[in-house]
Amino acid sequence: MDLMRKIIITSCILSVVITAVDCIKPSEKFSSQLKSIFSLIFIIGIVTAGIKTGIDFELPEYESKEYDEGYAELQKTADEAMKKEMEYRIGSSIEKLLSEKNISFEKVYVNVNINDDGGIDINRIDYKGKDFEQARKEIEKNFTDAEVTVSE
């Protein structure tokens, strides 16, 4: 707060001085040079006020147990939401693929695992419908290393 007060006071004083000197300048010939000099003086005045007051760029530390628990809960919720969204999107892609190949299905369920490095592993794909073998072949062709099972 003290820093802001000093910067504002310095800005006001420098603005008044610069305006006064600008009014008594001899001619327009030196206008651009004076503007450059005044701008430099203005910046130096603000920086000097900040340095004298002391600028603190340290971030507050959050070492409380309550903060850690809240962050862990938030992270867990975000991970679950991302997992559900990935399962939904992969399931929708498989349903679209089966529809394009004219393979009937009632529902496709997908179970994924999100690794610590952000990778997504498809654990299992559950197929509910009448054409299991045809669907399994098509799913395995497009989603290698995926276990396709019959869902009841």
Chimera marker file (.cmm) of the C-alpha trace (Angstrom):
<marker_set name="trace">
<marker id="1" x="0.000" y="0.000" z="0.000" r="1" g="1" b="0" radius="0.5"/>
<marker id="2" x="2.859" y="2.306" z="0.846" r="1" g="1" b="0" radius="0.5"/>
<marker id="3" x="4.405" y="1.558" z="-2.557" r="1" g="1" b="0" radius="0.5"/>
<marker id="4" x="1.239" y="2.577" z="-4.392" r="1" g="1" b="0" radius="0.5"/>
<marker id="5" x="0.965" y="5.784" z="-2.362" r="1" g="1" b="0" radius="0.5"/>
<marker id="6" x="4.558" y="6.767" z="-3.189" r="1" g="1" b="0" radius="0.5"/>
<marker id="7" x="4.124" y="5.932" z="-6.881" r="1" g="1" b="0" radius="0.5"/>
<marker id="8" x="0.955" y="8.046" z="-7.086" r="1" g="1" b="0" radius="0.5"/>
<marker id="9" x="2.550" y="11.007" z="-5.280" r="1" g="1" b="0" radius="0.5"/>
<marker id="10" x="5.656" y="10.773" z="-7.476" r="1" g="1" b="0" radius="0.5"/>
<marker id="11" x="3.513" y="10.568" z="-10.621" r="1" g="1" b="0" radius="0.5"/>
<marker id="12" x="1.500" y="13.631" z="-9.654" r="1" g="1" b="0" radius="0.5"/>
<marker id="13" x="4.549" y="15.743" z="-8.791" r="1" g="1" b="0" radius="0.5"/>
<marker id="14" x="6.386" y="14.718" z="-11.963" r="1" g="1" b="0" radius="0.5"/>
<marker id="15" x="3.303" y="15.394" z="-14.086" r="1" g="1" b="0" radius="0.5"/>
<marker id="16" x="3.000" y="18.931" z="-12.713" r="1" g="1" b="0" radius="0.5"/>
<marker id="17" x="6.727" y="19.620" z="-13.219" r="1" g="1" b="0" radius="0.5"/>
<marker id="18" x="6.738" y="18.167" z="-16.741" r="1" g="1" b="0" radius="0.5"/>
<marker id="19" x="3.638" y="20.151" z="-17.716" r="1" g="1" b="0" radius="0.5"/>
<marker id="20" x="5.165" y="23.364" z="-16.366" r="1" g="1" b="0" radius="0.5"/>
<marker id="21" x="8.448" y="22.848" z="-18.220" r="1" g="1" b="0" radius="0.5"/>
<marker id="22" x="6.545" y="21.881" z="-21.391" r="1" g="1" b="0" radius="0.5"/>
<marker id="23" x="4.645" y="25.184" z="-21.251" r="1" g="1" b="0" radius="0.5"/>
<marker id="24" x="7.831" y="27.284" z="-21.089" r="1" g="1" b="0" radius="0.5"/>
<marker id="25" x="9.819" y="25.431" z="-23.753" r="1" g="1" b="0" radius="0.5"/>
<marker id="26" x="11.418" y="27.778" z="-26.274" r="1" g="1" b="0" radius="0.5"/>
<marker id="27" x="9.904" y="26.329" z="-29.484" r="1" g="1" b="0" radius="0.5"/>
<marker id="28" x="8.365" y="23.255" z="-31.129" r="1" g="1" b="0" radius="0.5"/>
<marker id="29" x="11.835" y="22.433" z="-32.468" r="1" g="1" b="0" radius="0.5"/>
<marker id="30" x="12.734" y="20.573" z="-29.276" r="1" g="1" b="0" radius="0.5"/>
<marker id="31" x="9.305" y="19.017" z="-28.677" r="1" g="1" b="0" radius="0.5"/>
<marker id="32" x="10.157" y="15.378" z="-29.488" r="1" g="1" b="0" radius="0.5"/>
<marker id="33" x="13.467" y="15.514" z="-27.566" r="1" g="1" b="0" radius="0.5"/>
<marker id="34" x="11.758" y="17.002" z="-24.522" r="1" g="1" b="0" radius="0.5"/>
<marker id="35" x="8.983" y="14.372" z="-24.624" r="1" g="1" b="0" radius="0.5"/>
<marker id="36" x="11.616" y="11.617" z="-24.636" r="1" g="1" b="0" radius="0.5"/>
<marker id="37" x="13.495" y="13.226" z="-21.741" r="1" g="1" b="0" radius="0.5"/>
<marker id="38" x="10.274" y="13.788" z="-19.753" r="1" g="1" b="0" radius="0.5"/>
<marker id="39" x="9.166" y="10.197" z="-20.328" r="1" g="1" b="0" radius="0.5"/>
<marker id="40" x="12.525" y="8.936" z="-19.106" r="1" g="1" b="0" radius="0.5"/>
<marker id="41" x="12.364" y="11.175" z="-16.022" r="1" g="1" b="0" radius="0.5"/>
<marker id="42" x="8.821" y="9.983" z="-15.323" r="1" g="1" b="0" radius="0.5"/>
<marker id="43" x="9.794" y="6.290" z="-15.558" r="1" g="1" b="0" radius="0.5"/>
<marker id="44" x="12.895" y="6.822" z="-13.391" r="1" g="1" b="0" radius="0.5"/>
<marker id="45" x="10.770" y="8.618" z="-10.785" r="1" g="1" b="0" radius="0.5"/>
<marker id="46" x="8.282" y="5.734" z="-10.564" r="1" g="1" b="0" radius="0.5"/>
<marker id="47" x="11.009" y="3.072" z="-10.465" r="1" g="1" b="0" radius="0.5"/>
<marker id="48" x="12.891" y="5.013" z="-7.789" r="1" g="1" b="0" radius="0.5"/>
<marker id="49" x="9.753" y="5.221" z="-5.639" r="1" g="1" b="0" radius="0.5"/>
<marker id="50" x="9.301" y="1.478" z="-6.004" r="1" g="1" b="0" radius="0.5"/>
<marker id="51" x="12.914" y="0.701" z="-5.143" r="1" g="1" b="0" radius="0.5"/>
<marker id="52" x="12.961" y="2.960" z="-2.073" r="1" g="1" b="0" radius="0.5"/>
<marker id="53" x="9.761" y="1.409" z="-0.753" r="1" g="1" b="0" radius="0.5"/>
<marker id="54" x="10.885" y="-2.112" z="-1.544" r="1" g="1" b="0" radius="0.5"/>
<marker id="55" x="9.082" y="-4.329" z="-3.999" r="1" g="1" b="0" radius="0.5"/>
<marker id="56" x="8.302" y="-7.795" z="-2.737" r="1" g="1" b="0" radius="0.5"/>
<marker id="57" x="7.815" y="-10.433" z="-5.417" r="1" g="1" b="0" radius="0.5"/>
<marker id="58" x="7.530" y="-13.394" z="-3.072" r="1" g="1" b="0" radius="0.5"/>
<marker id="59" x="4.479" y="-15.579" z="-3.400" r="1" g="1" b="0" radius="0.5"/>
<marker id="60" x="2.712" y="-16.662" z="-0.243" r="1" g="1" b="0" radius="0.5"/>
<marker id="61" x="3.411" y="-20.200" z="0.844" r="1" g="1" b="0" radius="0.5"/>
<marker id="62" x="0.535" y="-22.595" z="1.221" r="1" g="1" b="0" radius="0.5"/>
<marker id="63" x="1.738" y="-25.190" z="3.624" r="1" g="1" b="0" radius="0.5"/>
<marker id="64" x="-1.412" y="-25.696" z="5.568" r="1" g="1" b="0" radius="0.5"/>
<marker id="65" x="-2.892" y="-29.147" z="5.717" r="1" g="1" b="0" radius="0.5"/>
<marker id="66" x="-6.308" y="-27.730" z="4.868" r="1" g="1" b="0" radius="0.5"/>
<marker id="67" x="-4.973" y="-26.253" z="1.599" r="1" g="1" b="0" radius="0.5"/>
<marker id="68" x="-3.275" y="-29.554" z="0.664" r="1" g="1" b="0" radius="0.5"/>
<marker id="69" x="-6.458" y="-31.531" z="1.317" r="1" g="1" b="0" radius="0.5"/>
<marker id="70" x="-8.563" y="-29.069" z="-0.672" r="1" g="1" b="0" radius="0.5"/>
<marker id="71" x="-6.151" y="-29.189" z="-3.584" r="1" g="1" b="0" radius="0.5"/>
<marker id="72" x="-6.021" y="-32.997" z="-3.508" r="1" g="1" b="0" radius="0.5"/>
<marker id="73" x="-9.829" y="-33.159" z="-3.518" r="1" g="1" b="0" radius="0.5"/>
<marker id="74" x="-10.018" y="-30.696" z="-6.409" r="1" g="1" b="0" radius="0.5"/>
<marker id="75" x="-7.410" y="-32.684" z="-8.356" r="1" g="1" b="0" radius="0.5"/>
<marker id="76" x="-9.304" y="-35.921" z="-7.737" r="1" g="1" b="0" radius="0.5"/>
<marker id="77" x="-12.569" y="-34.359" z="-8.927" r="1" g="1" b="0" radius="0.5"/>
<marker id="78" x="-10.898" y="-32.994" z="-12.065" r="1" g="1" b="0" radius="0.5"/>
<marker id="79" x="-9.318" y="-36.388" z="-12.811" r="1" g="1" b="0" radius="0.5"/>
<marker id="80" x="-12.661" y="-38.156" z="-12.435" r="1" g="1" b="0" radius="0.5"/>
<marker id="81" x="-14.385" y="-35.638" z="-14.696" r="1" g="1" b="0" radius="0.5"/>
<marker id="82" x="-11.692" y="-36.050" z="-17.332" r="1" g="1" b="0" radius="0.5"/>
<marker id="83" x="-11.903" y="-39.854" z="-17.078" r="1" g="1" b="0" radius="0.5"/>
<marker id="84" x="-15.693" y="-39.812" z="-17.551" r="1" g="1" b="0" radius="0.5"/>
<marker id="85" x="-15.397" y="-37.446" z="-20.499" r="1" g="1" b="0" radius="0.5"/>
<marker id="86" x="-12.766" y="-39.663" z="-22.164" r="1" g="1" b="0" radius="0.5"/>
<marker id="87" x="-14.894" y="-42.758" z="-21.618" r="1" g="1" b="0" radius="0.5"/>
<marker id="88" x="-17.895" y="-40.982" z="-23.142" r="1" g="1" b="0" radius="0.5"/>
<marker id="89" x="-15.968" y="-39.685" z="-26.162" r="1" g="1" b="0" radius="0.5"/>
<marker id="90" x="-14.270" y="-43.004" z="-26.905" r="1" g="1" b="0" radius="0.5"/>
<marker id="91" x="-17.594" y="-44.802" z="-26.487" r="1" g="1" b="0" radius="0.5"/>
<marker id="92" x="-19.247" y="-42.353" z="-28.889" r="1" g="1" b="0" radius="0.5"/>
<marker id="93" x="-16.457" y="-42.901" z="-31.408" r="1" g="1" b="0" radius="0.5"/>
<marker id="94" x="-16.904" y="-46.669" z="-31.196" r="1" g="1" b="0" radius="0.5"/>
<marker id="95" x="-20.680" y="-46.354" z="-31.581" r="1" g="1" b="0" radius="0.5"/>
<marker id="96" x="-20.179" y="-44.162" z="-34.642" r="1" g="1" b="0" radius="0.5"/>
<marker id="97" x="-17.698" y="-46.671" z="-36.084" r="1" g="1" b="0" radius="0.5"/>
<marker id="98" x="-20.098" y="-49.576" z="-35.540" r="1" g="1" b="0" radius="0.5"/>
<marker id="99" x="-22.967" y="-47.609" z="-37.086" r="1" g="1" b="0" radius="0.5"/>
<marker id="100" x="-20.864" y="-46.833" z="-40.156" r="1" g="1" b="0" radius="0.5"/>
<marker id="101" x="-20.065" y="-50.558" z="-40.527" r="1" g="1" b="0" radius="0.5"/>
<marker id="102" x="-23.756" y="-51.464" z="-40.044" r="1" g="1" b="0" radius="0.5"/>
<marker id="103" x="-23.046" y="-53.468" z="-36.913" r="1" g="1" b="0" radius="0.5"/>
<marker id="104" x="-25.972" y="-53.414" z="-34.499" r="1" g="1" b="0" radius="0.5"/>
<marker id="105" x="-25.461" y="-52.596" z="-30.827" r="1" g="1" b="0" radius="0.5"/>
<marker id="106" x="-27.491" y="-51.554" z="-27.832" r="1" g="1" b="0" radius="0.5"/>
<marker id="107" x="-24.715" y="-49.851" z="-25.919" r="1" g="1" b="0" radius="0.5"/>
<marker id="108" x="-20.939" y="-49.615" z="-25.766" r="1" g="1" b="0" radius="0.5"/>
<marker id="109" x="-19.263" y="-49.071" z="-22.392" r="1" g="1" b="0" radius="0.5"/>
<marker id="110" x="-15.621" y="-47.977" z="-22.148" r="1" g="1" b="0" radius="0.5"/>
<marker id="111" x="-13.335" y="-48.123" z="-19.117" r="1" g="1" b="0" radius="0.5"/>
<marker id="112" x="-10.153" y="-46.036" z="-19.287" r="1" g="1" b="0" radius="0.5"/>
<marker id="113" x="-7.213" y="-45.322" z="-17.017" r="1" g="1" b="0" radius="0.5"/>
<marker id="114" x="-5.383" y="-41.985" z="-17.053" r="1" g="1" b="0" radius="0.5"/>
<marker id="115" x="-1.699" y="-42.356" z="-16.200" r="1" g="1" b="0" radius="0.5"/>
<marker id="116" x="0.305" y="-39.911" z="-14.106" r="1" g="1" b="0" radius="0.5"/>
<marker id="117" x="2.050" y="-38.697" z="-17.267" r="1" g="1" b="0" radius="0.5"/>
<marker id="118" x="-1.334" y="-37.897" z="-18.873" r="1" g="1" b="0" radius="0.5"/>
<marker id="119" x="-1.497" y="-40.965" z="-21.122" r="1" g="1" b="0" radius="0.5"/>
<marker id="120" x="-4.822" y="-42.708" z="-21.594" r="1" g="1" b="0" radius="0.5"/>
<marker id="121" x="-5.088" y="-46.489" z="-21.514" r="1" g="1" b="0" radius="0.5"/>
<marker id="122" x="-8.276" y="-48.253" z="-22.572" r="1" g="1" b="0" radius="0.5"/>
<marker id="123" x="-8.741" y="-50.992" z="-19.995" r="1" g="1" b="0" radius="0.5"/>
<marker id="124" x="-11.858" y="-52.587" z="-21.390" r="1" g="1" b="0" radius="0.5"/>
<marker id="125" x="-14.618" y="-52.071" z="-23.910" r="1" g="1" b="0" radius="0.5"/>
<marker id="126" x="-17.950" y="-53.686" z="-23.110" r="1" g="1" b="0" radius="0.5"/>
<marker id="127" x="-20.237" y="-54.375" z="-26.052" r="1" g="1" b="0" radius="0.5"/>
<marker id="128" x="-23.938" y="-54.958" z="-25.629" r="1" g="1" b="0" radius="0.5"/>
<marker id="129" x="-25.669" y="-56.239" z="-28.746" r="1" g="1" b="0" radius="0.5"/>
<marker id="130" x="-26.284" y="-59.213" z="-31.047" r="1" g="1" b="0" radius="0.5"/>
<marker id="131" x="-23.224" y="-59.072" z="-33.349" r="1" g="1" b="0" radius="0.5"/>
<marker id="132" x="-20.473" y="-59.517" z="-30.758" r="1" g="1" b="0" radius="0.5"/>
<marker id="133" x="-17.862" y="-61.271" z="-32.931" r="1" g="1" b="0" radius="0.5"/>
<marker id="134" x="-18.210" y="-58.814" z="-35.792" r="1" g="1" b="0" radius="0.5"/>
<marker id="135" x="-18.147" y="-55.863" z="-33.383" r="1" g="1" b="0" radius="0.5"/>
<marker id="136" x="-15.141" y="-57.267" z="-31.491" r="1" g="1" b="0" radius="0.5"/>
<marker id="137" x="-13.122" y="-57.647" z="-34.697" r="1" g="1" b="0" radius="0.5"/>
<marker id="138" x="-13.938" y="-54.117" z="-35.839" r="1" g="1" b="0" radius="0.5"/>
<marker id="139" x="-13.191" y="-52.592" z="-32.418" r="1" g="1" b="0" radius="0.5"/>
<marker id="140" x="-9.901" y="-54.480" z="-32.044" r="1" g="1" b="0" radius="0.5"/>
<marker id="141" x="-8.895" y="-53.454" z="-35.567" r="1" g="1" b="0" radius="0.5"/>
<marker id="142" x="-9.323" y="-49.783" z="-34.658" r="1" g="1" b="0" radius="0.5"/>
<marker id="143" x="-8.430" y="-49.887" z="-30.954" r="1" g="1" b="0" radius="0.5"/>
<marker id="144" x="-5.451" y="-52.206" z="-30.597" r="1" g="1" b="0" radius="0.5"/>
<marker id="145" x="-4.660" y="-53.677" z="-27.182" r="1" g="1" b="0" radius="0.5"/>
<marker id="146" x="-8.266" y="-53.117" z="-26.073" r="1" g="1" b="0" radius="0.5"/>
<marker id="147" x="-10.061" y="-55.992" z="-24.392" r="1" g="1" b="0" radius="0.5"/>
<marker id="148" x="-13.569" y="-56.301" z="-25.816" r="1" g="1" b="0" radius="0.5"/>
<marker id="149" x="-16.095" y="-58.142" z="-23.660" r="1" g="1" b="0" radius="0.5"/>
<marker id="150" x="-19.802" y="-58.884" z="-23.826" r="1" g="1" b="0" radius="0.5"/>
<marker id="151" x="-21.946" y="-56.757" z="-21.574" r="1" g="1" b="0" radius="0.5"/>
<marker id="152" x="-25.230" y="-58.004" z="-20.231" r="1" g="1" b="0" radius="0.5"/>
<link id1="1" id2="2" r="1" g="1" b="0" radius="0.2"/>
<link id1="2" id2="3" r="1" g="1" b="0" radius="0.2"/>
<link id1="3" id2="4" r="1" g="1" b="0" radius="0.2"/>
<link id1="4" id2="5" r="1" g="1" b="0" radius="0.2"/>
<link id1="5" id2="6" r="1" g="1" b="0" radius="0.2"/>
<link id1="6" id2="7" r="1" g="1" b="0" radius="0.2"/>
<link id1="7" id2="8" r="1" g="1" b="0" radius="0.2"/>
<link id1="8" id2="9" r="1" g="1" b="0" radius="0.2"/>
<link id1="9" id2="10" r="1" g="1" b="0" radius="0.2"/>
<link id1="10" id2="11" r="1" g="1" b="0" radius="0.2"/>
<link id1="11" id2="12" r="1" g="1" b="0" radius="0.2"/>
<link id1="12" id2="13" r="1" g="1" b="0" radius="0.2"/>
<link id1="13" id2="14" r="1" g="1" b="0" radius="0.2"/>
<link id1="14" id2="15" r="1" g="1" b="0" radius="0.2"/>
<link id1="15" id2="16" r="1" g="1" b="0" radius="0.2"/>
<link id1="16" id2="17" r="1" g="1" b="0" radius="0.2"/>
<link id1="17" id2="18" r="1" g="1" b="0" radius="0.2"/>
<link id1="18" id2="19" r="1" g="1" b="0" radius="0.2"/>
<link id1="19" id2="20" r="1" g="1" b="0" radius="0.2"/>
<link id1="20" id2="21" r="1" g="1" b="0" radius="0.2"/>
<link id1="21" id2="22" r="1" g="1" b="0" radius="0.2"/>
<link id1="22" id2="23" r="1" g="1" b="0" radius="0.2"/>
<link id1="23" id2="24" r="1" g="1" b="0" radius="0.2"/>
<link id1="24" id2="25" r="1" g="1" b="0" radius="0.2"/>
<link id1="25" id2="26" r="1" g="1" b="0" radius="0.2"/>
<link id1="26" id2="27" r="1" g="1" b="0" radius="0.2"/>
<link id1="27" id2="28" r="1" g="1" b="0" radius="0.2"/>
<link id1="28" id2="29" r="1" g="1" b="0" radius="0.2"/>
<link id1="29" id2="30" r="1" g="1" b="0" radius="0.2"/>
<link id1="30" id2="31" r="1" g="1" b="0" radius="0.2"/>
<link id1="31" id2="32" r="1" g="1" b="0" radius="0.2"/>
<link id1="32" id2="33" r="1" g="1" b="0" radius="0.2"/>
<link id1="33" id2="34" r="1" g="1" b="0" radius="0.2"/>
<link id1="34" id2="35" r="1" g="1" b="0" radius="0.2"/>
<link id1="35" id2="36" r="1" g="1" b="0" radius="0.2"/>
<link id1="36" id2="37" r="1" g="1" b="0" radius="0.2"/>
<link id1="37" id2="38" r="1" g="1" b="0" radius="0.2"/>
<link id1="38" id2="39" r="1" g="1" b="0" radius="0.2"/>
<link id1="39" id2="40" r="1" g="1" b="0" radius="0.2"/>
<link id1="40" id2="41" r="1" g="1" b="0" radius="0.2"/>
<link id1="41" id2="42" r="1" g="1" b="0" radius="0.2"/>
<link id1="42" id2="43" r="1" g="1" b="0" radius="0.2"/>
<link id1="43" id2="44" r="1" g="1" b="0" radius="0.2"/>
<link id1="44" id2="45" r="1" g="1" b="0" radius="0.2"/>
<link id1="45" id2="46" r="1" g="1" b="0" radius="0.2"/>
<link id1="46" id2="47" r="1" g="1" b="0" radius="0.2"/>
<link id1="47" id2="48" r="1" g="1" b="0" radius="0.2"/>
<link id1="48" id2="49" r="1" g="1" b="0" radius="0.2"/>
<link id1="49" id2="50" r="1" g="1" b="0" radius="0.2"/>
<link id1="50" id2="51" r="1" g="1" b="0" radius="0.2"/>
<link id1="51" id2="52" r="1" g="1" b="0" radius="0.2"/>
<link id1="52" id2="53" r="1" g="1" b="0" radius="0.2"/>
<link id1="53" id2="54" r="1" g="1" b="0" radius="0.2"/>
<link id1="54" id2="55" r="1" g="1" b="0" radius="0.2"/>
<link id1="55" id2="56" r="1" g="1" b="0" radius="0.2"/>
<link id1="56" id2="57" r="1" g="1" b="0" radius="0.2"/>
<link id1="57" id2="58" r="1" g="1" b="0" radius="0.2"/>
<link id1="58" id2="59" r="1" g="1" b="0" radius="0.2"/>
<link id1="59" id2="60" r="1" g="1" b="0" radius="0.2"/>
<link id1="60" id2="61" r="1" g="1" b="0" radius="0.2"/>
<link id1="61" id2="62" r="1" g="1" b="0" radius="0.2"/>
<link id1="62" id2="63" r="1" g="1" b="0" radius="0.2"/>
<link id1="63" id2="64" r="1" g="1" b="0" radius="0.2"/>
<link id1="64" id2="65" r="1" g="1" b="0" radius="0.2"/>
<link id1="65" id2="66" r="1" g="1" b="0" radius="0.2"/>
<link id1="66" id2="67" r="1" g="1" b="0" radius="0.2"/>
<link id1="67" id2="68" r="1" g="1" b="0" radius="0.2"/>
<link id1="68" id2="69" r="1" g="1" b="0" radius="0.2"/>
<link id1="69" id2="70" r="1" g="1" b="0" radius="0.2"/>
<link id1="70" id2="71" r="1" g="1" b="0" radius="0.2"/>
<link id1="71" id2="72" r="1" g="1" b="0" radius="0.2"/>
<link id1="72" id2="73" r="1" g="1" b="0" radius="0.2"/>
<link id1="73" id2="74" r="1" g="1" b="0" radius="0.2"/>
<link id1="74" id2="75" r="1" g="1" b="0" radius="0.2"/>
<link id1="75" id2="76" r="1" g="1" b="0" radius="0.2"/>
<link id1="76" id2="77" r="1" g="1" b="0" radius="0.2"/>
<link id1="77" id2="78" r="1" g="1" b="0" radius="0.2"/>
<link id1="78" id2="79" r="1" g="1" b="0" radius="0.2"/>
<link id1="79" id2="80" r="1" g="1" b="0" radius="0.2"/>
<link id1="80" id2="81" r="1" g="1" b="0" radius="0.2"/>
<link id1="81" id2="82" r="1" g="1" b="0" radius="0.2"/>
<link id1="82" id2="83" r="1" g="1" b="0" radius="0.2"/>
<link id1="83" id2="84" r="1" g="1" b="0" radius="0.2"/>
<link id1="84" id2="85" r="1" g="1" b="0" radius="0.2"/>
<link id1="85" id2="86" r="1" g="1" b="0" radius="0.2"/>
<link id1="86" id2="87" r="1" g="1" b="0" radius="0.2"/>
<link id1="87" id2="88" r="1" g="1" b="0" radius="0.2"/>
<link id1="88" id2="89" r="1" g="1" b="0" radius="0.2"/>
<link id1="89" id2="90" r="1" g="1" b="0" radius="0.2"/>
<link id1="90" id2="91" r="1" g="1" b="0" radius="0.2"/>
<link id1="91" id2="92" r="1" g="1" b="0" radius="0.2"/>
<link id1="92" id2="93" r="1" g="1" b="0" radius="0.2"/>
<link id1="93" id2="94" r="1" g="1" b="0" radius="0.2"/>
<link id1="94" id2="95" r="1" g="1" b="0" radius="0.2"/>
<link id1="95" id2="96" r="1" g="1" b="0" radius="0.2"/>
<link id1="96" id2="97" r="1" g="1" b="0" radius="0.2"/>
<link id1="97" id2="98" r="1" g="1" b="0" radius="0.2"/>
<link id1="98" id2="99" r="1" g="1" b="0" radius="0.2"/>
<link id1="99" id2="100" r="1" g="1" b="0" radius="0.2"/>
<link id1="100" id2="101" r="1" g="1" b="0" radius="0.2"/>
<link id1="101" id2="102" r="1" g="1" b="0" radius="0.2"/>
<link id1="102" id2="103" r="1" g="1" b="0" radius="0.2"/>
<link id1="103" id2="104" r="1" g="1" b="0" radius="0.2"/>
<link id1="104" id2="105" r="1" g="1" b="0" radius="0.2"/>
<link id1="105" id2="106" r="1" g="1" b="0" radius="0.2"/>
<link id1="106" id2="107" r="1" g="1" b="0" radius="0.2"/>
<link id1="107" id2="108" r="1" g="1" b="0" radius="0.2"/>
<link id1="108" id2="109" r="1" g="1" b="0" radius="0.2"/>
<link id1="109" id2="110" r="1" g="1" b="0" radius="0.2"/>
<link id1="110" id2="111" r="1" g="1" b="0" radius="0.2"/>
<link id1="111" id2="112" r="1" g="1" b="0" radius="0.2"/>
<link id1="112" id2="113" r="1" g="1" b="0" radius="0.2"/>
<link id1="113" id2="114" r="1" g="1" b="0" radius="0.2"/>
<link id1="114" id2="115" r="1" g="1" b="0" radius="0.2"/>
<link id1="115" id2="116" r="1" g="1" b="0" radius="0.2"/>
<link id1="116" id2="117" r="1" g="1" b="0" radius="0.2"/>
<link id1="117" id2="118" r="1" g="1" b="0" radius="0.2"/>
<link id1="118" id2="119" r="1" g="1" b="0" radius="0.2"/>
<link id1="119" id2="120" r="1" g="1" b="0" radius="0.2"/>
<link id1="120" id2="121" r="1" g="1" b="0" radius="0.2"/>
<link id1="121" id2="122" r="1" g="1" b="0" radius="0.2"/>
<link id1="122" id2="123" r="1" g="1" b="0" radius="0.2"/>
<link id1="123" id2="124" r="1" g="1" b="0" radius="0.2"/>
<link id1="124" id2="125" r="1" g="1" b="0" radius="0.2"/>
<link id1="125" id2="126" r="1" g="1" b="0" radius="0.2"/>
<link id1="126" id2="127" r="1" g="1" b="0" radius="0.2"/>
<link id1="127" id2="128" r="1" g="1" b="0" radius="0.2"/>
<link id1="128" id2="129" r="1" g="1" b="0" radius="0.2"/>
<link id1="129" id2="130" r="1" g="1" b="0" radius="0.2"/>
<link id1="130" id2="131" r="1" g="1" b="0" radius="0.2"/>
<link id1="131" id2="132" r="1" g="1" b="0" radius="0.2"/>
<link id1="132" id2="133" r="1" g="1" b="0" radius="0.2"/>
<link id1="133" id2="134" r="1" g="1" b="0" radius="0.2"/>
<link id1="134" id2="135" r="1" g="1" b="0" radius="0.2"/>
<link id1="135" id2="136" r="1" g="1" b="0" radius="0.2"/>
<link id1="136" id2="137" r="1" g="1" b="0" radius="0.2"/>
<link id1="137" id2="138" r="1" g="1" b="0" radius="0.2"/>
<link id1="138" id2="139" r="1" g="1" b="0" radius="0.2"/>
<link id1="139" id2="140" r="1" g="1" b="0" radius="0.2"/>
<link id1="140" id2="141" r="1" g="1" b="0" radius="0.2"/>
<link id1="141" id2="142" r="1" g="1" b="0" radius="0.2"/>
<link id1="142" id2="143" r="1" g="1" b="0" radius="0.2"/>
<link id1="143" id2="144" r="1" g="1" b="0" radius="0.2"/>
<link id1="144" id2="145" r="1" g="1" b="0" radius="0.2"/>
<link id1="145" id2="146" r="1" g="1" b="0" radius="0.2"/>
<link id1="146" id2="147" r="1" g="1" b="0" radius="0.2"/>
<link id1="147" id2="148" r="1" g="1" b="0" radius="0.2"/>
<link id1="148" id2="149" r="1" g="1" b="0" radius="0.2"/>
<link id1="149" id2="150" r="1" g="1" b="0" radius="0.2"/>
<link id1="150" id2="151" r="1" g="1" b="0" radius="0.2"/>
<link id1="151" id2="152" r="1" g="1" b="0" radius="0.2"/>
</marker_set>
